[in-house]
Amino acid sequence: MGDALRALDTGDLPKARALISDMQAVLLAHWKGEEDGPTFSQSCQRTPSTRTTSRR
C-alpha cells in the first residue's frame, strides 16, 4: 500500500493503478479462500496435534 501512496504523491498514476490492481487480485484470492474454506486436499495436509496426553 505504501508504494501505491508514494506513486500517487509523485503523480505516477499508471504505477499507482498497477500496484492497486495487483493488491486487489491478491485480496480477492485471499477473501475467496476464506469464504470457500479449505479444499479437501488442503485439509488432508494439516498436521495432527503433537499433544498425545490429555490434561486432568
N, C-alpha and C positions, 0 to 999 in steps of 0.2 A: 504494500500500500504506500509505503514511503517513497518508493521510486516513482509511482504514478503522481503523487502530490508534487514531487520535485519537478517532474516533467511539466505539470500544469504551471508551476511557479515560473518556469523558464519559458513558457509559451510553446512548448513542444507538444502540441495537441495530438499529432499522429502517434507519438510514443506513449502518451498517457492513455489514449484509446486502446492501443495494443496491450498495454500492461493490465488495464482494467478488464479487457476481454479475456486475457489469459486467466486472471483471477476468477472471473465469472465461471469459466469452464471447470476450474478446479473445485470451486464451491458447489456448483451444480452436481458434479460427480459425488462429492462428499455427502451432500444432503440426500441425494438419491440413495446412496448406500445406507444412510441412517433410516430412511423410510422403508426400504425394502428388507432391511435386516441382513444378516449374513447368509451367503449362499450355502447350499449343502456341503460343497467341498471346503468352504471356509470353516464351517462348524466342525468338520471332521479333523481339521488341522489344529484345533485348540488343544493345548496341553492339559492333561488332567492335573488336579491339585496334587502337590507334593506331600501334603499332610496325610499321614497314614493312621494316626491315632486320634481318638476323639477326646475332647476335654471333658472332665467331670468335676 
